[in-house]
Amino acid sequence: MLVLLILHLVAALLAPLLVRWWGPRALYPLALVPAAAFGWAVARTGAVRDGGAVVETYPWIGQLKLDLALRLTTLSWLMVLLIGGVGALVLVYSARYFPAGSVGLARFAGVLVAFAGAMLGLVLADDLLLLYVFWELTTIFSYLLIGHSTERRSSRWAAAQALTVTTLGGLAMLVGLLLLGRHAGGYRWSAIAAAPLPGGRYLAVAVLLILAGALAKSAVLPFSSWLPVAMAAPTPVSAYLHAAAMVKAGVYLVGLLAPALAVAGPWRPVTVVAGLATLVAGGWAALRQTDLKLLLAYGTVSQLGLLTVVIGAGTPKAALAGTVMLLAHALFKAALFLVVGIIDHTAGGRDLRELSGIGRTAPVLAGVATLAAASMAGLPPLIGFVAKEAVFTAFTDRPLVLAVLVGGTALTVAYSIRFLWGAFARRPGVPDTEAHPIAAAMLVPPALLALAGLATGPAAGALGGLLRPYAELFGPAPEPLALWHGPNLALGLSAVAIAGGVALHLVRGPLAPALARLRFPVGGNQGYEWVTHRFDRVAIEVTSVTQRGSLPQYLGAILLTLVLVPGTAMLAARPWRTRVALWDNPAQLVVCVVIAVAAVLAVRARRRLTAMLLVGVTGYGTAMMFVLYGAPDLALTQFLVETATIVLFVLVLRRLPERFSARPLRRSRWVRRGIGVAAGLVLAGLALDAAGARRVPSISRDFPALAVAQGYGRNVVNVTLVDIRAWDTMGEIAVLVVAATGVASLIFERSRTGPRPRRPRAVTPGADRRTVWLRGGATLHERRRSIVFEVVTRLIFHTVLLFSIFLLFSGHNAPGGGFSGGLVAGLALAVRYLAGGRYELAEAAPVGAGTVLGTGLAVSVGTGVAGLLLTGSVLQSVKVNLWLPLVGHCYVVTSLFFDIGVYLIVVGLVLDILRSLGAEVDRHIEATGESERGLVVEREGDRT
């Protein structure tokens, strides 16, 4: 199973390249990928025939107890057949549907194959959290497929609406799954379903949230509005996503969870009421449509409501009927969507008011559509008839539900006839539609699907035997499926439904006014627009009140929330420690006094530079506290971070006024002081309480032994960062990369990987060029230069770089590491910039900051991937023994390469900040004429 998912991933990545090489013909070999999934499922028929399961489990995230747990059972086997079989046929169809040179075809091919892979992962996942991962992947890929025609506003709007509705439902479902997993003691569904679940309100809330996600995905009321709008997508997308795959995900989830949750309080009321309402509303809306594709879309909504009722009923008969209806619907609805695509291609439109006589000019196409529509209407001997009979039989003991099902089926018959009449009939007063020849590659896929619906009808007995294990999850095996059970209630109700549907079609003229009037006061699409508009208005109003552009107000609101919420909880709990040691030696008290005095003076300072220096004193004081507590690694990092922060402040302050703005009113000052003091007390209290709240031994007690035994290093801090908690570090360096990107984007919109500014050379008028201490030094005005600073910079720069590399390599066994070494190298670059300006920075670092950041991230991630390939575990360290001439035996730990990536990312971040807040500001000053004049500058190749 994992091989199938990897195969889809590889095919999706290669698809754009293949399409650029071969054009639409590349879709033929790509169709082999979902076809392989279909063939694999066929080969596993024997394994699931008697209720067995195919299971694969691969370790993934051990800390979360999340594995790649895959499981194939009867229901997922059926879904794999549909996902693979229909997916392969849709790709073959698309090879002729899209003309050569179609815009976005390469993206379409890759996304469609990726969507097929995500659907496979969804139906094969045994872990509920893994299922949710694939669930959201299908949401993203469907968004891209629905919005394929990016130049059309309707496509973008439809994609956004589908994404919004299904994502909100998915978030609700995630909360429900988390509640369910906590309630059941785990997220492996096979284990949850095997044990009885305790009832109660907790389970009821989880069920409601899960059903919200399932109903939103399958477009069941009140979430139906997105599916008809999604018909803006290309027809192959509609045939696959909205007939066989995506909209079936919600129905599949209901079927997967029903054996265990159908007895939960809200399950049956929600599925029955929502499903029946959708069945009737969707069928009635389909009768009003004049666009063939919209007619099928509302028909799909109606039948998804039917599937929700049947599969959610939680009885053996309904379960068997639901799985057969699931198969039948995918076959006939995918075929009909593909037929509409052919009509659109050959006739140039799909408005049934303008179509006439296509049945005569395209008899084969009309025959295929008739087979599929007959199955949709439930006529024998097609599989749709078998499914409809099974549905009626399953609800003979619930008369009210059965009556609504019969009425909904009559509507289905009516719009099935309307589809055939509108697409192929010859009508007086409408000129015959000219149809172009139909390519075999477009006709074969819907023909195969329609013939499959015809073949599976007589084979209902064998099909029922394959699907029986799923029905047995709910109780004793129901009566076997058959095409003919003799005269019975279900057959009579089928006759009533067919007669009612025919009558509805015959009275379509007099019925038209009623169809126009009898609708919801507000349509689903209008309701969605109203809701989103109201959200926008509320967001604007809230923003206008809270986002006033005042940083003190923002900080005050944040700190006040901190004081009120955690502070109130702390006072209510009163977790006070009985004894607190204020200090271990007098030096700590001295440092604390210095920090406090510096903080108070920083608040009272009127000059920005003074306040910045005083804040720096508090940072250096904190570093001294680390020294006194015996934490040299933390102290070193704090010293370096504080120094880098001071440099950053210097770069920013030169563009700000020397003094702070006018002081606020006396009352406002006291309010701010009060908030500051309260926030300080709350944070001190929380820190004190957290230190005494531990009830079990800390896992960090094992770190020293693990650092030597598994990390092969004696510096516990560094080994923790690059080995024991390397996942945390991976997330942190990703944040650093995002921060660097944000800094560069917010300050100036300029490339971070392009060429650096060319170095100018200073000359004296009438004299030859002369050598300078710093290559970029001549760009600074003489009043801004310091010869002593330049000389010292030239002397220490390379030594500092070597020291940074020493910290990098020694950090595994001594204070240092990639983060500290990167900060030292960054500070060396900062000194070069301060000594010689932006051209000197370009000489010192002739590469783009984006290149350095990307290389560092690639090295770190590559180390994790290498660990997975070599040891089977991501970021697993390996000790490599070496023998070097003149050195002898030594060893290298692979986590060193991870640390090198951290080193490069930190250097790239500092370089990005220097170029954004330093070099780019310099360039802006020069461009706006703010720089001091009087320096004669000659660029490379120019002469004065």
N, C-alpha and C positions, 0 to 999 in steps of 0.2 A: 504493500500500500504506500509506504514511504517512497518507493521507487516511482510510483505513478505520480505522486505530488512533485517529486524532483523533475520528472520528465516534463510535466506541464510548465514548471518554472523555467527550465532550460529552453523549451520551445517558445515560451512567451518572450524571453530575452532575445532569441534569435529571429523571431517573427519579423520585426521591422527590417532587419538586414535582408532576410529572404525576399520580402516584398519589394525592397528597392532593387534587388537583383532580377527577380522574375516577374514582378508585377502581380496582378491578381492570381496568376497560376500558382503562386507560392502557397495559396490557401489549400491546394490539394494535398501536398505533403503534410501541412499542418493539421489537416483533418485526421491524419493517422494517429495523432496523439490522443484525442478523446476516443477514437475508435479502439485504441489499445485498452483504454479503461473499460469500454464496453466488452471487448473480448475477454479481459481479465475477469469481469463479473460473470460472464457466461461460463468461464472455466471453473468458477467457484460455486456454481449452482448446487453441485452435490454436497458441498460443505455446509450449506445453509438450508438444504431441502427439509431436513428433519429437525430444524431448530438449532442447529449448530452455529458456531461463530468462528470467524477468522480474526485472530488477535495479533497485533504487533505493538510493542512498547519499547520506546527509546528514552533514556534519561535526557532531561532537558534542563530545567531550572530546579535544582535540588532544594534550594532554600525555600521555595514556594511550594514544594512537593508537586510540581507541575511537570508531567512527562508528556512526550509525544505518544499518547495512548490512542491507538487506532483499532476500531472494532467493526467488522462487517457482519450484520445480522440480516434477517429477512427484509425489513423495511429499508435499511441502507442499501442492500443489494438491489432492490427495485429502483431506488433513486440513482445508484451508479449506472444502471442500465439506461435510464432516461437521460442522465447528464452526458454520458459518453455517446450513446447512439444518436440522440437528437443533436448534440453538439457537433458530431462529425458530419451529419447531413447538412446542418446549417452552414458550416464552413465550405462544403462542396457547393452549396447553393450560392454562397457569397462570391465565389470565384467568378460567376457570370453576372451576378447582380450588380457588382461594382465595376464600372468600366476602367480600362487601363488609364493610369494617371490620376485616379481619384484622389482628391485631397484628403489626407488623414487615413488612408487605407493601411499604411504600415502601423500606425498607432492602433487602429481598429483590430487588426489581426493579433497583435501582441496582447491587447487588453482582453479580447474575447477568449483567447487560450488561457490567460491568467485567471479570468473569471471561472472558466470550467474547472481549473485546478482548485480555486478557492471553494467552489461548490462541492467538489470531491472531498476536500478536507473537512468541510462542514458536516457532511453526512457520515463520514467515517470516524469523526472524533468521538472518543469515549469520555474524555475529560470535558466537563462543562466549560471551564475557562478556555481550553483550546478551541472548543466549539465557538465560543464568543469571538475569539481572534479571527477565525475564518468567516464568521458571520459579518463582522465589520469589513473584512476584505471584500466580500461580495457587495457590500454597500458602496465601497469606494469604486470598485470596477464598474458597477452598474451606473454610477454617476458619470463615469467617463464614457460609457457606451451610449447612454441616453443623450448626453451632450455631444455626440460625435460631430454634428454639424455646428461647429463653434461660431460660424459666421451668422447663424440664425438666432434671433433673440428667443424664439419659441423653444428651441432646443436647450439653450442655456437655462431658461426659466424652468422647463420640465425637469432638467437634471438637478437643479437646485431644490426644487420641491420634493423630488424623490429622495434626495440626500437628507433633507431636513426631517421629513416625516419618519423615514426608516432609521435615521440616526437617533432621533429622540426615543423612538420605540426601543432601539437597541440599548440605549443607556438605561432605560427603565428595566429592560430584561437583565442587564448586567447586575443591577442591584438585586433583582429577584434571584438570580443564580447565586450571588454571594450569600444571600439570606438562606437559600435552600442548602447550599454547601455547608454553611455553619450549623444549620439545623440538623443536617444528616451526618455531620462529622467528616465530610470529605466531598470531593468534586468528581470522583469517578462514577459515571452514571450507572454502569453495570453493577457496582457495589451498592449504590443508593437504591436501585430498583429491586435488588435481591433481599433487602431488609425492610421491615415495616417502618413507615415514617410516623412519628408522633404528630398528632393533629394540633389544632389550636389556632389562635389568631396569627401567630408568627408564620405558620405555613400558609395561611390564607393570604396574607400580604405578599409573600413570595410568589404564590400562584398568580395573583392579580398582576404583578409586575411582569412576570414572565409572559403571561398571555398578552399584555400590552405590546411587548416586542414582537410576538408571533403574529398578532393581528395586524400590526403596522406593516410588517414585511409582506404579508399576503393580501394587503389591500382590503381588509374586512372592515366594515363600518365600526367606528367612525373615522377610519383611516383610508378610505377608498379613493380619495380625490386624486392621489398622485398617479395612479396607474393609467387612467384614460389620458391624462396630460402627457404621460411618458410615451404616448404613441408618436410623438415628434421624433423619436429615434428611428433609425433605418429599420426596414421590415425584418431583416435577419435578427436584429436585436430583439424585436418584439416576439418573434417566433421562439427564440431561445429563452430569454429572461422572463418574459411575461406569459409563457405557456408551459415550459418544461422545467425551468430551473429556478430563477430567483424567487418568484412568487410562491413556488412550492416550498421554499425554505421554512416559512412560518407554519405551513400545514405539516411539514415533516417534523418540526419541533413539537407541535401538538401531538402528533402520532408517537413520537419518541417518548414523551413524558406521560402520555395518557395511562399506560399500564400502572404507574405508581401514583399519579396525581389526580386521576379522574374521580376518585372518591373524595378529594378535598372539597370543602364547602362551595367556593365560588366557581369551580371549574365548569361544571355542566351548565349552570345558568348563563355564564358568560358566553361559552362557545355556542350554545343553542340559540340564545336570543340574538347575539351579534350575527351568527351565521344565517339564521332565517331572515333577518332584516336585510342582510346583504343579498341573499338569494333573490328576494322579491324586488328590492330597489334596483339592483343591477339589471335584472331581466326586463323590468318595465322601462328603464332608461335605454336599453338596447333597442327597443321597438321604436324609439324616437329618432335614432341616428340615420343620417343619410350617407355618412362616410363609412365605407365597408370596414376600415380598420378600427374606427371608433365603435362600430357595432360589435365587432369581435372583442374589443377591449372591455366594454360593459358586460358582454357575455362572460368574459373571463372573471370579472368581479363577481358576477352572480354565481358562477360555479365554484369559485373559491369559498364563497359563503356556504355552499352545499357541502364542500369537502370539510370545512371547519365543523359543521354540525355532525357529519357522519363520523369522522375520525375522532372528534372530541367526545363522542357519546360514551365511550368506555365500555362497550359490550362486545362479545365475540362476533356476533352477526354484523354489527356496525363496523367493527375493525376490518373484517374481511371485505365488506362492501366498499369501505373507504379506500383500501389499497387498490382494488380493481378500478374504482372511479379515478383514482390518482393516475393510473396507467392510461385509462381511456382518455381522460382529459388531455394529457400531454400529447397523445398521438393525434387526436382530431384537431385540437386547437393549434398545435404547431403547423400541421398540414394546411389549415385554413389561412393562417397568417402568411405562409409562403405562397399560397395561391393569390392572396391579395397583392403581394409583391409582384407576382407575374402579371396580374391585371394592370397594376400601376405602370409597369414597364412597357407592356405591349399596347395598352390603350391610352396611356398618357394621363390617367386619372383614376380615381376610385370613388367618385360621387355616384351613387346608384341612380340618381335622377338623370344623369347624362350617359349612362351605359345602356346599351341595347344590342341584343343579338350576338353576344360573345359566345354563347353556347353553340351556335352554328359554326362560327369561324374557328373555334378552338374546342372541339368536342372532347378531346382527351382531358384537357384541363377541366372542363365541366364535369366529366365523369369522376375525376379525382376529387373535386370539390363536393360533388353529390355524396360520394362515399363518406367523406369526413363529416359533412353536415348531417348525414343520416345517423352517424354514430353519436354526434352531439345531441341530436333529437331523441336518441334512444330507440332506434328502429332495429328490428332483427334483420340479419343474424350478426350484427356488429357488436363489438365489445362494449359500446355505450349502452346497448340494450341490456346486456348481462349486468352491467354495473347498476343501471337504474332499477332493474328488478330486485337486485340484492339490497339496494337502499330501501325500497318500499317494504321488503320483507323484514328488514332489521327494525322498522319502526311501527309494525302493526300493533304493538301494545301501547303506543302513544298516539292516540287519534288526532290530537290537535297538531302535533308536530307533523304527522303524516299528511294532514290536509294541506298544510303550508308547503310541504315538499311536492305534493301533486300540483298545486297551483304554480309553484316555481318551475316545475318541469313543463307545464303547459306554456309558460312564457318562453322557455328554452326552445320548445318546438316552434313557437311562433317566430322568434327571431332567426332560427335556423332556416325556415322557409323564406323569410324576408331576405336573408343573405343570398340564397340561391336565386330568388326571383330578381333581386336588384342587380346581381352580378352577371347573370347569364340569360335572363328572359328577354324576349323581343317584345317591346311595348309600343303600342300605337302612338304616333306623334313624336317619337324620339328616333332620330336617324340612327341607322346601324353603326356601331362603333367599329372603326378600322383597327384591327389587331395585327401587330407585327408577328413574324414567326417566333416561336418559343424555343430557346436553346434546351437541349436535352439535359444539360447539367442543372438547369433550373427546374425542370419538370420532374426529374427522377426523385429528388428528396421528398417533395410532398406526396408523390405517388407511392413511394415506399412506406411512408407513415400511414397513408390511408389504407393501403393493402394490409399493413400490420394490424390495423383496427379490424379489418375484415377477417383476417386469419385467426386472431385471438378469440373472436366470438365463438366459433364452433369448438375451439380448444379450451373453453372455459373450465372444464373439469380438471385438466392438467394444470392450468394456471392457478386454479384454486388450491390444488395440492401444494404448489410451491409457496403460496402466500398463507397457507393455513397456520404455520408456526407463529406468525405474528398475532393472528386472531386468538390462538390458544394462550397468549399471555394474559388475556382477560377472563378466561374461564374455559369450560369444555368446548371442544371444536364444534363450530356451527355446521349446518347442512351444507354439503358440497355445492360448489357452483355448477351451473349447467345452463345451456342455452334454452332448454325447454323443461319446465317443471310441470307442465300440464295446466289446465284451468285452475287458477287460484286467485286470491285477492290481489296480489301484486300485478298479475296480468290484467285484471280488470281495471285497476287504477292506471296502468300504462295506457290502456285504450282510452280512458277518460282524459288523460293528459294529452295524448296525441290529438284526440278530437277537439279538445279545448284549444290547443295550439293552432290547429287548422282553422277553427272558427275565428280566432283572434286575427289571423292573417286575412281571412275573407272579408272581415268587417273593418279592414284597416282604414278605409275611407271615412265612414262615419265615426270611427274610433279616433281619428286624428285630433279633433278638438279636445277630447278627453285626455289624450296623451300630452297635448301641449299644456293643459291646465293642471293636471294631476302630477305635481312634482314638489320637491321640497321648497319651502319659501326661500331658502338660500342654498345654492348649489355647493357641492364640495369644493370646487375650485374657488368660488367666490368666498366661501368660508375661510379657506386657507389664506387668501389674499387679505381678508379682513383681519385675521389673527396676526399675520406677520406685520401688517401695517400698524396695528395697535402696539405690538411689541416694539416696533421702531419708534413710535411716538413716546411710549413709556421710557425707552432708553434715552431718547433725546431730553425728555423732561428731567429724568434722574441725573443725567450728565450735566445739564444746565445748573442744577442745584448743587451737586457735589464737586464737579470739576471746575473750580473757579479760577484756576491758574495760579493758586497760591501754594507754594511748597510748604510753608509753615502750617497751613490748614490741613494739608494731606498728612504730614507727619503727626500733627496733633490728633487727627482722627484715628490714625493707626495706633498711636501710643495710648490714647484714651480707651480704645477697644481692648488693648492689652491689659490695661489696669482694671477695667470693669469685668471682663469675662474670666480670664485665668485668675486675676487677683481676688475676685469674689469667691470663686471656687476654692481657692487656697484658704481664705478666711473661714469658709464654711466647713472645710475638712479639718482644719487646724492640725496639720501633720507636723507639729513642731518637735524638733529634737531637744532632748533634755540638757544636753551639754554640747557646747561649741567651743573649739579652740580657735581663738582669734588669730594667732600667729605661732609659728614654730621657732622663729628666732627674730631678734629685734630688727634685722635688716629688712625683713618683709614689711614691717610696720613703717619703716622709713620710706620704702618704695611706694607703699599705698598712700602715704601722706603726699608724696610728690605727685602721684597720679591725680589725687583729689584736688590739690591746689592748681595743677595745670588745667584740669577740667573746668574749675570755677573761673579761672582767669580767661580761658578760651571763650566762655559764655559772655564775659564782660568786655572782651576785646572789641575795639572799633575798627581796626584795620584787618583786612582779609588775610594778609600775609602773617600777621601776628597770631591770629586765631589758628591758622593752618599749622604754624610751628608749635603752638601749644598743644594742639591735638596730636601732633607727632610725638610730643613728650609723653603723652598718655600711652601711645602705642609702644614707644621704647620702654616705658616703665612696665608695661605688661610683659614685654620680652624679658626684662630683668626678673620679674616674678617667675617666669619659666626657668630661668637659670637657677634661681634660689631653690626651686622645687626639684631640681635635677632633671630637667627636660631639655637637653641641648638642641635636639632636632627642632622642637617647637620654637625655642628661643631664636635659633638661626633663621628659621622661616619667618618669624614675626619681625625680626630686624630687617630682613630683606624686603618683605612686603611693605613695611612702614616706609622704608627708604624709597621704594618704587612709587608709593602713594604720594609722597612729598614731591617727587619729580612730576607726577601727573598733575598735582595741584598747581605747581609752578607754571606748567604749560597752560593751564586753564585760567589762572589768575591774571595773566598778562593781558587778557582780553576783557577783564572785568574792572570796574572802578576800584580805586585804591581802598576806599572806605566802604563800609556797609551802608545800606540805605538808611533813611531816617528811622530812628528808634520808634517802636509802637508806643501806644499810650501806656501810662503807668499800670492801669488795670489789666491790659492785655499782657504786659510783661509779667505780672504776678501770676496770671493764669498759666502762662507758658512755664514759668518756674515750678508751679505746682504740679503740672503734668509731668515735667521732667523728673522732679523728686519722686513722685508717685511711681513712675515707670521704673526708676532705679531701684526703689524699695521692692517692687513686685518682682523684678528680675532677680534681685539678690535673694529674695525669699524662695522663688522657684528653684534657683540653683541650689540653695541650701536644702530644700525639701527633696529635690531630685537625688542629691547625694545620699540622703538617708532613707530613701524609699525602696531601695533594693531589698528584695526578699529571697532571692536565690543567688548563688555565686555567679560572678561575672564570667562570661566566656573568654574575656581577655586574659584571664589567668593562665589559659592554655597557650596563649600566643608565644611566649618566649620559647617554649619547647617546640612548638610548631614551626617557628621561624628558623630554627636550626635544622630540624628533622626534615621538613618539607620545603621550606623556602631557601635553605642553604645559606643563611645569613644571620649575623649576630645583632644587627640593628633592627630591633623589633618594629620600630615605627616605619622604616622603609619597607621591610618585608610585608608588613600589613597593607601598605598602600599598593604595592605592585604584585602581591600574591594573595594573601589571605582575604583581603577585601578589595581585590582588583576590580570587581564589578562596580563598586562605588566610585573608584577612581576613574573608570571608564566613563561613567555618567558625568563626573565633574569636569573631565577634560572636554567632553562634548559641550558642556555648558560654556567652557572657556572659548571654544571655537565659535559658538553662537554669539557670545558677548563681543568677541573681536569683530565678527561680521556686523553686529549691530552698531558698534562704535564707528566703523568705517562708513556704514550706510547713513547713519544719522548726521555725521559731521559733513562729509563731502561725498558726492557721487562720482568717484573716480576708481579706475581699475586698481586692484591690489596685486595683480600679477603682470601688469604691463611694464614697459621700460621705465627705468628710474630717470630722474632729470639729469641732463648732461652737465658735467662739471665745468664751470667757467674758470678761467685763469686770470688772475690779476696781473696787470701790467702797469708800468709807469710810462706815461707819454714820452715817446722818443727813446725808450730803452727796450732792451730785449726782455723776453720772458725770464722770470726768476723762479727758483724753487722755494716753496714755502714748507713750513713744518707740517701743517695740515693741508691736504689737497683742497678742501673746501673752505679753508680759513679766510681766503681772500674775499669771500662773498659777504663777510660780516663787516659792518662799518667799524672804523678804527676805534671809535668810542665804545663799541660793544665787545672789543677783543681784549683778551688777557693773555699776554705772552707766557706768563708763568703757568696759567691753566693749560694752554696749548702744549707746552713742553711736558708738563706732568702727564697729560693725557697720552701723548705719544709714547712716553716711557712705560706707563702702566697698562695700557690697553691690552696688549697681547698677553701680558702676565695674568691679568684678570680673566681673560678668556681661558687660559690654561687652568687657572684655578677653578673655573666653573666646570671644566671637563673633569678635573680631579674630584670635585664634589659629586659629579654624576657617577663616576666609576667606583668611588669609595663609599657611596651611600649605603650599599648593602650590608656593610660591616661597621661603618662609622657614621657620625653625623653628616648628612648631605642627602643626595638623591637627585632625581631629575627635576623636581620642582625647585629646589634650592639652587641647583646649578643653572637652571634656565633663568631664574631671577638675577643671578650674578651676571650672566652673559647679557641679559637685557639691560642691566644697569651700566655695563660697559658700553653698550650702544648708546644709552642715554647720555653718558659722559661725552662720547664722540659728538653727538648732536649738539649738546650745550656748548662744546668748544668750537665747533665749526659750522653749525647751521645745517640746513637740509641737504646741501650738496655733499657735505662731509658724511652725513648719515647714509647717503646713497653710495659713497665710496666704501664705507665700512660694511654695509650690507647690500651688495649688488643683486639681491634677489627680492622677489615680491613677498610681502607678508602672507598673502593667501597661499603661495607655494609652500612656504615653511609650515603654515598651519595644516594644510592638506597632507603634506608629507608626514608630519608628526602623527596626525590622526590615522593615516594609513599604516604607519609602522605599529602603532599601538593595537589597532584592530587586527592587523595582520599577525601580530604575535598571538592574539587570542585564537584566531583561526588555525594557526600553525599548531597550537596546543591541542585543538580539537582533532586535527588530522593525525597528530603523532601519538597522543595519549587518550583520545576519546573524550577529553574534558576541556572546555573552553578556558583559556588563560592558565592552564596547568603548567607550572614551572618544571624545567628539566635541567639537571646538572650535567654539563658536558666537560669531561676531563680532556686536557690538552697537554702536549709537551712542546715547549718552545725553545729554540736555541738560545743559549746564554741565560735563560730564565729557568728552564727545567719544567717540572710538573706544575700545572696550575689548572684551574677550572673556571668555566663561565656558566652562569645561570641565565636561562633564557628570559627571565623576567627583566634582565638588564635591557633587552631590546624594547620592552614595554616602557621602561624608564627613559630610554632614549626618545621614544615618541612623546612622553610627557615633557622632556627637556625642549624638544623642538616646538611643541605647542606653546609653552610659556614664552620662549624667545619670539615666536611669531606673534603672540598677543602683545608683548611689549613693543615690538617693531611696528605693529599695526597702530597702536596708540601713539607712538612717536610720530608716525607719518600722518595720522589723522589730526591729532591735536597739536602737533609740532610743525612738521614740514608743510602740511596743507594750509595751516594757518599762516605760515611764512609766505607761502605762494600767494595766498589771498591778500595779505598785506601789501606785497609787491604789486599785485595786479590792480589794487585799488589806489595805488600811489601813496600809501601811508608810510612807506619805509623812508629812512633818511637818505638824502642824496649825497653826491660828492665822490662816489667810488666808481672808478672806470673799470668796467668788466668786459672781457672778451670771451666769447664762447668758442668751443672747439671749431677750428677751421676758419674763424673770422679774424680779421686784422683791424687794428685801430688806425 
